[in-house]
Amino acid sequence: MNSGEAISVLVVDGHQTFAELLGHALAGQPDLEYVGHARTGAEALQLAAQLEPNVILLDPDLSDADGIAIAELIRVRQPDTRVVILTASDESALVGRATAAGAAGFLSKNGALGDVLNALRTAHGGGMTVSTDILARLLRSTTPVVAPRGGGLTVREDEVLHLMAAGLDARAIARRLGISLHTCRGYVKAVLAKLGAHSQLEAVAIATRRGLLRPGRQ
């Protein structure tokens, strides 16, 4: 892992020109360090283990593997390495799969470069970023859920939900609340079950539709 202050970034993308442009952009940032480029899932796993980057910027559309599965495998093998998904796909289902795999961001290739750079910084700090256009599509595609009888959130679950909406992952939420990661994951699982969601992002989308998120609450 990078021993300096700069955030080390590995780019995983099958398009050589696009990856090179990203590399040049990263090299121009004093707090970001471009450490390499992988074109396939196999190369991604190899370089991730070899370079131990802080963050991996990954296009899930790889020639030899399912990029989301590669992201999940990297997170299992290297839990300190954060993965941000950068895709040209408009499939909302990918967002749920990515968050379930532990991705720390989901961005569109049609977005601004500045958004990508800020997402890398946010991921390294323990937060999560989702492109506004992707989040809007998810909100439109999410079916409103009626809460079951007696299925309201507890005070702690409500705290966890609001921290999820603030972009924090389970590890960051656990630190904020002073609880163990295992306990925090239990609360996240309970929130998802009560809202009928399959991922943290979908839970936030459903909670937004139902008016469960209060502005300014974190």
Secondary structure, DSSP 8 states (H G I E B T S, - for coil): ---SSSEEEEEE-S-HHHHHHHHHHHHT-TTEEEEEEESSHHHHHHHHHHH--SEEEE-SB-SSSBHHHHHHHHHHH-TTSEEEEEES---THHHHHHHHTT-SEEEETTS-HHHHHHHHHHHHTTB-EE-HHHHHHHHHHS------TT----HHHHHHHHHHHTTB-HHHHHHHHT--HHHHHHHHHHHHHHHT-SSHHHHHHHHHHTT---TT--
